[in-house]
Amino acid sequence: MRPAVSLSLALLASVPSASAADIESTFFAENLRDPMELAVAPDGDIFVVEREGRILRVRPSTGGVFVIGEIAVTALRETDKDTPWAREDGLMGLTLDPKFAENHRLYLYYSHPEKMLNRLSRFELKSGVLDPASEKVLLDVASDRRDRVCHHGGSLAFGPDGLLYLSTGDNTNPFESDGVAPIDDRDGRDHANAMRSAGNTNDLRGKILRIRPTEDGYEIPQGNLFPPGTDKTRPEIYVMGCRNPFRISIDPKTNVLYWGEVGPDASNPGPKGPQGHDEVNQAKKAGNFGWPFVIADNKPYPIVDFTTGKPGAMTDPAAPKNPGKHNTGLVDLPPAQKAFIWYPYGDSPEFPVMGSGGRNAMAGPVFYHDPGRKYNLLGKEDDHTLLTYDWMRSKIWKAKLGEGEKLEKLEPLIDGLKHPMDLEAAADGTLWLLEYGTDWYFNRDGRIRRLRPADGNKPPVVTVKADGPVFHATASDPDGDEVTIDWWLTEGAGETRLGGGPSISPSRPGTELRAVATDAKGAVSVARIPLVAEQSLPALEFDLTAKPDKLGFGEELAFSVKGAGDPAKLVVRARYIPPTGHDAGGPQFTSEIEKLVTAKLCLACHQVDKPSVGPAYLDVAMKYRGESDAAAKLQGKLKTGGGGVWGEVPMPPQIAVNDAEGETLVRAILGLAEGMAETRGTAQGKLALAPAPANAAAGGAWEITAEAPGHTAARIRVAAK
């Protein structure tokens, strides 16, 4: 059977910019699965790791995306997405050896599949493929995976001096401390106690480590926080006092370290400590950045007695102490260093340009203007500028650095991104941005975006059609330039050029055929044709007992579902579809509401009909339908924030949403339940259909669905009476 032809076209977009020149934004790889970190090779290829263990190589010149290896890791899987185990584990970090072009070595940081630890190892590529037998273990970091502990950091980077940096999170459950410092020192509560990790000089968690790799292991460089042999310390520690240092970068000229620090959730200050802040941090030398005893510009936390709930002695940032009984390190800690940039959920008085909303800070690289380089994204006036970005706010800012690496100016650069995850500079000045995807877990829409200064040249447009065994490409150029077409076939972890011209009939097997269109100025677009169907999840078997031809409002519908595994996680829904002439495939907002939730960054945490960081809007609507005070209750939650109803991740106050917008948004959310009915937790039963909605009319239909984690949903359409 001839496979269906699907097309993926490289896109050119004008991205809002604070610089004089526009920025050209082109996508080179899409449909990535929870991508975590990328690295750019000297030849221009890009390496990417995905959370569940895959290592990819992307070739921008041909559009090729190749799986070059997969390692076994402990990770949250879609088949058991609600488990409290291993919430942020997986394959987390990647960097290439400084001599990668010669030795083909790369470094990975991953959650061991059997042992309770995260591991830093060196691997080699052989014939372009990861050789598992080449693994050289460098460093193991003890890790707890129970009771929803999270924060692993995991970013890897080499400095210009050949030293390797690794960020590690505090490996602590943050959801049981009311958004303030998790320093619960009671017995059996070590999973909620960052004094045992980030604040512990004798523990590798909650740190940025710095080592010099050798052929047989690693050495400790001079200048780390604790000289080798210092009692109750680890010499690998360069920076301590980190909560979740997520994406690190080293200035290629000054060797200054930058990182984004994902902060705690307290919406307001109180007796137990200050409100939560995210941080962009700068370390010109080794130091203690304070967590869990200070935050932001050294705002201190008291030592809370979690037995009584009463705050005790206040931390002195100049002389912090770790009194925890699980602390195996020093009691007297180095002085706390304040953050470089810090901002809360609400407006920041110190850095108002950061805006408000959800937050997840990341940092780097540092831009230097080079007139001899092919591309300079920013102008000469932005020479020596740190690029910092936020996963939740989906923006990039430029932080101009002055004498002594001081912050001179902070301005927005790009917005409208899809959860920016990593940002790296290539030797020619191109910036490569990794976008994680829409959801918190289990994405299939991660992607790589290329950022360059726009030159006004638009890429060609290419489409492909199949005619039996022959594929025909049609290409045109918006600027009227001549376009050439090359055909590439993906074969395993490599590719073969099959030839050029408008048509091709592959004579050898492969997994993907690509028509690569290039205009006279070098702009490229790619049409992708999958030749092998991707393995899908097991499908549910869904049956309507009476096999009705038509269904009416309020009727009772008998059903049965097979293959769901755990029926407790099964959801069966019936959705009325009015006779509109089309259907989006699920409940949806109007275009006006879509614009509102996009502008207010609501989609960073929520989707319409599936869970993400927060609950699906449809689930919220179904939970509160029929409650007379539902609108007022939800509007109140928008103002004050909340947590505990939908899981461990709290919702911050939506300060950027005014009262009128909040009323409009809540009304739209509750409206999603109109025409909907559901039952949960049973594989065989009856479902009472919804009463007639206001838009009911002749010619409508019912869509009955059965959904369960780790399974393809089953759907049945029945005409409405």
C-alpha positions in Angstrom: 0.0 0.0 0.0 1.3 3.4 -0.9 1.8 5.5 2.3 -0.1 8.7 2.7 2.0 11.8 1.8 2.3 14.4 4.4 4.2 17.6 4.0 6.3 19.7 6.3 7.4 23.0 4.9 10.2 25.1 6.4 8.6 28.3 7.6 9.9 31.9 7.5 8.4 34.2 10.0 8.9 37.8 11.0 9.6 37.8 14.7 9.0 40.9 16.8 12.4 42.3 17.7 13.8 45.2 19.8 16.8 45.4 17.4 16.8 47.5 14.3 17.0 44.5 12.0 14.3 42.0 11.7 15.0 38.4 12.6 14.5 35.5 10.3 13.0 32.5 12.0 13.0 29.2 10.2 12.0 25.7 11.5 14.4 22.8 10.6 13.0 20.0 12.7 9.6 19.4 14.1 7.6 16.7 15.9 10.4 16.2 18.5 9.4 14.4 21.7 10.1 16.4 24.9 13.5 17.7 23.6 15.7 18.7 26.5 19.0 20.2 25.2 20.9 20.7 22.0 24.5 21.1 20.9 25.9 22.5 17.6 28.7 20.5 15.9 31.6 22.2 14.0 30.1 21.0 10.7 26.8 22.7 11.4 24.9 19.6 12.4 22.8 19.8 15.6 22.5 17.1 18.3 19.4 16.9 20.5 18.5 14.7 23.4 14.9 13.8 24.3 13.6 13.2 27.8 12.7 9.5 27.3 16.2 8.6 26.0 16.6 9.3 22.3 19.6 11.1 20.8 19.0 12.8 17.5 21.2 14.4 14.8 19.7 17.1 12.7 21.3 18.2 9.4 19.9 21.6 8.5 21.4 21.5 4.9 19.1 18.6 3.9 16.4 18.6 6.6 17.5 15.2 7.8 16.5 14.1 11.3 18.2 10.9 12.4 17.9 8.8 15.6 21.6 8.0 16.3 21.0 6.3 19.6 18.8 5.5 22.5 19.8 4.9 26.1 17.8 3.3 28.8 16.7 5.8 31.4 14.2 6.1 34.3 11.5 8.5 33.1 7.9 9.3 33.4 6.0 7.4 30.7 2.7 8.1 29.0 1.5 4.6 30.1 1.7 5.7 33.8 1.6 9.5 33.6 0.0 9.9 37.1 2.6 8.1 39.1 4.3 10.1 41.9 7.6 8.4 40.8 10.4 10.0 38.7 8.5 13.2 37.8 11.4 15.0 36.0 13.9 12.1 35.4 15.1 11.0 32.0 17.8 12.0 29.6 18.4 15.6 30.6 21.7 17.0 29.3 24.0 16.9 26.3 27.2 18.7 25.2 29.9 17.9 22.7 33.6 17.5 23.4 35.7 20.6 22.5 37.5 18.3 20.1 34.4 16.7 18.8 35.4 17.0 15.1 38.4 14.8 15.9 37.3 12.4 18.6 33.5 12.2 18.0 32.9 12.3 21.8 29.8 13.6 23.5 28.6 13.8 27.1 25.2 12.8 28.4 23.5 13.3 31.8 20.7 10.8 32.5 18.7 9.1 35.2 20.0 5.6 35.6 17.4 2.9 34.6 18.1 0.8 37.7 20.1 2.7 40.3 18.9 5.7 42.4 21.2 8.1 40.8 21.8 10.5 37.8 24.9 9.8 35.8 27.3 11.9 33.8 29.0 9.8 31.1 31.1 10.3 28.0 30.2 8.4 24.8 31.7 8.1 21.3 30.0 8.0 17.9 31.1 5.3 15.6 30.0 5.6 11.9 27.7 8.4 13.1 25.9 6.2 15.7 26.2 6.3 19.5 28.3 3.3 20.7 26.8 2.2 24.0 30.0 0.1 24.7 32.0 3.3 24.6 30.4 4.7 27.8 32.9 6.1 30.3 31.2 7.0 33.6 32.5 10.2 35.0 30.3 11.1 37.9 27.2 9.8 39.7 24.8 12.1 41.6 22.6 10.5 44.2 18.9 11.0 43.4 15.6 10.5 45.1 12.6 9.7 42.9 9.8 9.1 45.3 6.9 11.3 46.5 7.0 13.7 43.5 10.5 14.9 44.1 11.7 16.9 41.1 14.4 19.4 40.1 17.3 17.7 38.4 18.8 20.6 36.4 20.9 18.5 34.0 22.4 21.2 31.7 25.9 20.6 30.4 28.4 23.0 28.9 32.1 23.4 28.3 33.8 26.7 29.0 36.5 28.2 26.8 39.2 26.7 29.2 38.0 23.2 28.5 36.3 22.8 31.9 33.0 20.9 32.0 30.0 22.4 33.9 27.0 20.4 35.0 23.9 21.8 36.7 22.0 19.7 39.3 18.7 20.5 41.0 17.8 20.3 44.7 16.0 17.0 44.1 13.2 18.1 46.5 9.4 18.0 46.5 8.4 21.7 46.4 4.7 21.1 46.7 4.4 20.5 50.5 6.0 23.8 51.8 3.4 26.4 50.8 5.6 27.8 48.1 8.4 28.9 50.5 11.6 27.2 51.5 11.3 23.4 51.6 13.2 22.8 54.8 11.0 20.3 56.5 13.5 18.7 59.0 11.0 16.2 60.5 11.8 12.5 60.4 10.5 10.9 57.2 10.3 14.2 55.4 13.7 14.3 53.8 12.1 14.3 50.3 10.8 17.8 51.2 14.0 19.1 52.7 16.5 21.0 50.5 18.8 21.5 53.5 20.0 18.0 52.8 20.9 18.8 49.1 21.2 22.4 47.9 22.3 23.8 51.2 24.6 20.9 51.9 28.3 21.4 51.1 28.9 17.7 51.1 26.2 16.8 48.5 26.2 17.3 44.7 22.6 18.2 44.3 21.4 21.8 44.0 24.7 22.8 42.5 26.7 23.7 39.4 29.6 21.3 39.3 32.9 22.0 37.4 35.5 19.4 36.4 38.2 18.8 33.9 37.5 15.6 32.0 40.5 13.3 31.5 41.0 10.1 29.5 40.2 8.0 32.6 37.9 10.3 34.5 38.2 13.8 35.7 40.4 16.3 37.7 39.3 19.1 40.0 40.4 22.4 38.6 41.6 25.3 40.8 39.1 27.9 41.9 36.2 25.7 42.8 34.2 26.6 46.0 36.0 24.1 48.3 39.6 23.0 47.8 40.2 19.2 47.7 40.5 17.8 51.2 38.3 20.3 52.8 36.3 18.5 55.5 32.6 17.9 54.9 32.7 19.3 51.3 32.8 18.0 47.7 35.5 19.6 45.6 33.5 19.3 42.4 31.2 22.1 43.6 31.7 25.4 41.8 28.3 27.0 42.7 26.0 25.8 45.6 22.6 27.0 46.8 20.6 26.3 43.6 17.0 25.2 43.4 16.8 24.1 39.8 19.5 25.6 37.6 18.0 25.1 34.2 20.1 25.9 31.2 23.6 27.2 31.8 26.0 29.1 29.6 29.6 30.3 29.8 30.7 33.5 28.3 33.3 32.5 25.6 35.5 35.5 26.3 35.3 36.2 30.1 34.5 32.6 31.3 31.7 34.0 33.4 28.9 31.5 34.2 25.2 32.3 33.7 22.2 30.2 34.5 18.4 30.5 34.9 17.1 29.5 38.4 13.6 28.2 38.5 12.1 29.6 41.7 9.5 28.8 44.4 5.8 29.4 44.1 4.7 31.7 47.0 2.6 34.5 45.5 3.0 36.9 48.4 5.5 37.4 51.2 4.6 36.2 54.7 5.9 35.1 58.1 7.5 32.0 56.5 9.4 34.0 53.9 9.4 36.2 50.8 7.3 35.7 47.7 8.8 33.4 45.1 11.1 34.7 42.4 12.9 33.3 39.4 16.5 34.3 38.9 19.0 34.8 36.2 22.4 34.3 37.9 25.9 35.3 37.2 29.0 33.7 38.7 32.3 35.4 38.0 33.9 33.1 40.5 32.8 30.2 42.8 30.1 31.0 45.3 27.0 30.2 47.3 23.7 31.5 45.8 21.7 30.8 48.9 18.9 28.4 48.3 17.0 27.3 50.4 18.0 30.1 52.8 17.6 33.1 50.6 16.0 34.1 47.3 16.3 36.9 44.7 18.4 39.8 46.0 19.2 37.9 49.2 15.7 38.0 50.6 16.0 35.7 53.6 13.9 32.8 54.8 13.4 32.0 58.5 14.2 28.5 59.7 10.6 27.2 60.1 9.8 24.5 62.6 7.5 22.3 60.5 6.2 20.5 63.6 4.6 23.7 65.0 4.5 25.7 61.8 6.3 28.6 63.6 9.1 30.6 62.0 12.4 30.6 63.9 15.7 32.4 63.4 16.0 34.5 60.3 18.8 33.7 57.9 21.7 36.2 57.7 22.7 36.3 54.0 26.2 37.4 55.0 26.7 34.3 57.2 24.0 31.7 56.4 23.9 28.5 58.5 22.5 25.1 57.7 21.0 23.7 60.9 19.4 20.6 59.3 19.8 17.3 60.9 20.2 15.6 57.5 23.0 18.0 56.6 26.2 16.1 56.2 28.2 19.2 55.3 29.3 22.4 57.0 26.9 24.3 59.3 28.5 27.6 58.5 28.1 28.4 54.8 29.8 30.8 52.4 28.1 34.2 52.1 25.1 34.2 49.9 25.4 35.9 46.5 22.3 37.9 45.2 20.8 37.2 41.8 21.7 39.1 38.7 18.1 39.5 37.6 15.1 38.4 39.6 11.3 38.6 39.1 8.1 37.3 40.7 4.8 36.2 39.2 3.6 39.8 39.3 5.2 42.9 37.9 8.9 43.3 39.0 9.7 46.7 40.4 13.4 46.2 39.7 13.0 44.7 36.2 9.6 45.8 34.9 10.4 44.7 31.3 10.2 41.1 32.4 6.4 41.5 32.6 4.2 39.1 34.7 2.8 35.6 34.6 4.2 32.1 34.9 8.0 31.9 35.1 10.8 29.5 34.3 14.1 31.4 33.8 16.9 30.3 31.5 20.1 32.0 30.4 22.7 32.2 27.6 24.5 32.5 25.4 26.4 35.8 25.5 26.4 37.6 22.1 29.5 39.3 20.8 29.4 41.3 17.5 32.0 40.1 15.0 32.2 42.0 11.7 34.2 39.1 10.2 31.5 36.5 11.0 28.8 35.6 8.5 25.8 36.4 10.7 25.3 38.9 13.6 21.8 38.6 15.0 22.2 41.9 16.9 24.0 45.2 16.0 27.3 46.6 17.2 25.5 48.4 20.0 24.6 45.0 21.5 28.1 43.7 21.6 28.6 41.8 24.9 24.9 41.1 25.6 23.5 38.1 27.5 20.4 36.5 26.0 18.0 35.3 28.6 14.7 33.6 28.1 11.8 32.1 30.0 10.1 28.8 29.2 6.7 29.9 30.6 6.6 33.4 29.2 7.9 32.2 25.8 10.2 35.2 25.4 13.8 36.2 24.9 15.4 39.3 26.4 18.7 40.9 25.8 20.7 42.0 28.8 23.5 44.4 27.8 26.6 43.9 29.9 29.0 46.7 30.8 32.3 47.1 32.6 32.8 44.4 35.2 29.9 42.4 33.7 27.3 44.7 35.2 23.8 45.0 33.8 23.4 48.2 31.8 20.1 47.6 30.0 17.4 44.9 29.7 15.1 44.8 26.7 12.7 42.3 25.1 14.0 40.7 21.9 11.6 37.9 20.7 8.2 36.6 21.9 5.6 34.2 20.7 7.8 31.1 21.2 6.7 27.6 22.1 8.4 26.9 25.5 12.0 27.8 24.7 14.2 25.1 26.1 17.8 25.8 25.0 19.6 28.4 23.0 23.0 27.9 21.4 25.2 29.9 19.1 26.9 28.3 16.0 30.4 29.4 14.8 28.9 31.4 11.9 26.7 33.4 14.3 23.5 31.5 13.7 21.4 31.0 16.9 19.6 27.7 17.3 16.6 27.6 19.6 15.1 24.4 20.9 11.4 24.6 21.7 10.1 21.9 24.0 6.5 21.8 22.7 3.1 22.6 23.9 2.6 20.5 27.0 4.5 19.7 30.2 5.1 16.1 29.2 4.6 13.7 26.2 5.0 16.3 23.5 5.1 15.4 19.8 5.5 19.0 18.6 8.9 20.1 19.9 11.0 21.8 17.3 14.3 23.5 16.4 14.1 27.1 15.2 17.0 28.9 13.4 17.4 32.6 14.1 19.4 34.8 11.8 19.3 38.5 10.7 16.7 38.8 8.0 18.1 39.6 4.5 14.7 40.0 2.8 15.0 36.8 0.8 11.9 34.5 1.1 12.3 30.8 1.0 10.8 28.7 -1.9 7.5 26.9 -1.5 7.6 23.2 -2.3 4.9 20.5 -2.3 5.0 16.8 -3.2 2.4 14.5 -4.7 2.6 10.7 -5.2 1.7 9.0 -8.4 2.1 5.3 -7.8 5.9 4.7 -7.1 6.8 8.1 -8.5 6.9 11.3 -6.4 6.6 14.7 -8.1 7.7 18.0 -6.5 6.5 21.4 -7.4 8.5 24.4 -6.2 8.2 28.2 -6.7 10.0 31.1 -5.2 8.1 34.2 -3.9 11.0 36.4 -5.1 11.0 34.9 -8.6 14.4 33.2 -8.2 15.3 29.9 -9.8 14.7 26.9 -7.6 16.6 23.6 -7.6 15.2 20.4 -6.1 17.3 17.6 -4.5 15.8 14.3 -3.3 17.2 12.8 0.0 16.3 9.4 1.5 16.7 8.7 5.2 18.2 5.3 5.8 18.5 4.4 9.5 20.8 7.0 11.1 22.0 8.4 7.8 20.8 9.6 4.4 21.5 9.2 0.7 21.0 11.8 -2.1 18.9 10.1 -4.7 19.3 12.8 -7.3 17.8 16.1 -8.5 14.9 17.3 -10.6 11.1 17.5 -10.2 10.4 13.7 -9.9 11.9 10.6 -8.3 11.1 7.0 -7.9 13.1 5.5 -4.9 14.7 2.2 -5.8 15.8 1.5 -2.2 14.0 1.3 1.1 14.1 4.1 3.6 12.0 5.7 6.4 11.6 9.2 4.9 11.9 10.9 1.5 12.6 14.6 1.3 12.3 17.1 -1.5 14.8 19.9 -0.6 14.1 23.1 -2.6 16.9 25.7 -2.7 16.7 29.2 -4.3 19.5 31.1 -5.9 20.3 32.9 -2.7 20.5 29.7 -0.6 17.2 29.7 1.2 15.9 26.2 1.8 12.5 24.6 2.2 11.8 20.9 2.8 8.8 18.7 2.0 8.8 15.5 4.0 7.2 12.2 3.0 7.2 9.4 5.6 7.7 6.0 4.1 7.1 4.0 7.2 4.1 4.4 9.5 5.1 5.5 13.0 4.2 2.9 15.7 1.1 4.0 17.4 -0.2 3.4 20.9 -2.6 0.5 21.5 -6.2 1.3 20.6 -9.2 1.0 22.8 -12.1 -1.1 21.7 -15.3 0.8 22.1 -18.8 -0.4 21.6 -22.3 1.1 22.0 -24.4 -1.7 23.3 -27.7 -0.8 21.5 -25.9 0.4 18.3 -28.2 3.4 17.9 -28.7 5.1 14.5 -29.6 8.3 16.3 -29.3 9.8 19.8 -31.5 12.4 21.5 -30.7 14.9 24.2 -31.0 13.5 27.7 -31.1 9.8 26.6 -29.2 7.1 28.4 -26.4 5.5 26.4 -25.0 2.0 27.3 -21.4 1.4 26.4 -18.4 -1.0 26.9 -14.7 -0.5 26.6 -12.0 -3.1 26.2 -8.2 -2.9 26.4 -8.1 0.0 28.8 -5.8 -1.7 31.3 -6.8 0.2 34.5 -10.5 1.1 34.1 -10.1 3.6 36.9 -8.3 5.9 34.5 -10.9 5.6 31.7 -13.0 8.6 30.7 -16.0 8.2 28.4 -17.5 11.4 27.0 -20.4 12.3 24.7 -20.1 15.7 22.9 -22.9 17.3 20.9 -21.8 18.8 17.6 -24.1 21.3 16.1 -24.7 21.4 12.3 -22.0 23.9 11.6 -20.7 22.3 8.4 -17.4 21.6 10.0 -15.9 20.3 13.3 -12.5 21.1 14.8 -12.2 17.6 16.2 -13.0 18.6 19.8 -14.3 21.5 21.9 -12.6 24.8 21.1 -12.6 28.5 22.0 -13.8 31.1 19.6 -11.1 33.1 17.8 -11.6 36.0 20.2 -11.1 33.8 23.2 -8.1 32.1 21.5 -6.5 35.5 21.1 -7.1 36.4 24.7 -5.7 33.1 26.2 -2.7 33.5 23.9 -2.0 37.1 24.8 -2.3 36.3 28.5 0.0 33.2 28.2 -2.7 30.9 29.5 -1.7 28.2 27.0 1.7 27.9 28.7 0.0 25.9 31.4 -3.4 24.8 30.0 -4.8 23.2 26.8 -8.5 23.1 25.9 -9.1 19.4 26.1 -6.0 17.7 27.5 -4.0 18.1 30.7 -0.7 20.1 30.6 1.0 21.8 33.5 -2.5 22.5 34.8 -5.8 20.8 34.0 -7.6 20.9 30.7 -10.1 23.7 30.4 -12.7 21.1 29.5 -12.0 19.2 32.7 -12.5 22.4 34.7 -15.7 23.1 32.9 -17.0 19.6 33.6 -16.0 19.7 37.3 -17.9 23.0 38.0 -20.9 22.7 35.7 -24.1 23.1 37.5 -22.6 25.0 40.4 -24.4 28.3 40.7 -21.3 30.1 42.1 -18.8 28.5 39.7 -18.1 31.7 37.8 -17.4 33.7 40.9 -15.3 30.9 42.4 -13.1 30.6 39.3 -12.7 34.4 38.9 -11.5 34.4 42.5 -8.9 31.8 41.8 -7.6 33.8 38.8 -7.0 36.7 41.2 -5.5 34.8 44.2 -4.1 31.7 42.6 -4.6 28.2 44.2 -3.4 24.7 44.4 -4.2 21.1 45.4 -7.4 20.7 43.4 -5.7 19.5 40.2 -2.4 18.1 41.4 0.9 19.3 42.8 1.6 22.3 40.5 0.0 25.5 42.0 -1.5 28.2 39.8 -0.1 31.6 40.5 -2.4 34.7 40.7 -3.1 35.9 37.1 -2.1 39.5 37.7 -2.0 40.2 34.0 -5.7 39.4 33.6 -8.0 42.3 34.6 -11.5 41.8 35.9 -13.3 42.1 32.6 -10.9 39.7 30.9 -11.2 37.3 33.8 -15.0 37.3 33.5 -14.8 36.7 29.7 -12.3 33.9 30.1 -14.2 32.1 32.9 -17.4 32.3 30.9 -15.7 30.8 27.9 -14.2 28.0 30.0 -17.5 27.1 31.6 -19.1 27.2 28.2 -17.0 24.3 27.1 -19.2 21.9 29.1 -22.3 22.9 27.1 -23.5 19.8 25.2 -21.0 17.6 27.0 -21.6 14.5 29.3 -19.0 12.2 30.8 -18.5 9.2 33.1 -15.2 8.2 34.7 -13.6 5.0 36.1 -15.7 2.3 34.5 -15.3 0.2 31.3 -18.9 -0.8 31.2 -21.9 1.4 32.1 -24.4 4.0 31.1 -23.9 7.7 30.2 -26.7 10.2 30.3 -26.5 12.6 27.4 -26.5 16.3 27.9 -29.7 18.4 27.6 -30.2 20.4 24.5 -27.8 23.4 24.2 -28.8 26.7 22.8 -27.2 25.9 19.4 -29.1 22.6 18.9 -30.6 22.2 15.5 -31.6 19.6 13.0 -28.6 17.9 11.4 -26.3 17.7 14.4 -24.3 14.7 15.7 -22.9 13.1 18.8 -19.3 12.2 19.2 -18.7 9.5 21.8 -15.1 9.0 22.9 -13.2 6.7 25.2 -9.8 7.8 26.5 -7.2 6.3 28.8 -3.5 7.0 29.4 -1.1 5.2 27.0 -3.9 4.4 24.5 -5.2 5.8 21.3 -8.7 7.2 22.0 -11.7 5.5 20.4 -14.4 7.6 18.7 -17.9 6.8 17.4 -20.1 9.3 15.6 -23.9 9.0 15.8 -26.5 11.3 14.2 -28.5 13.5 16.6 -32.3 13.3 16.6 
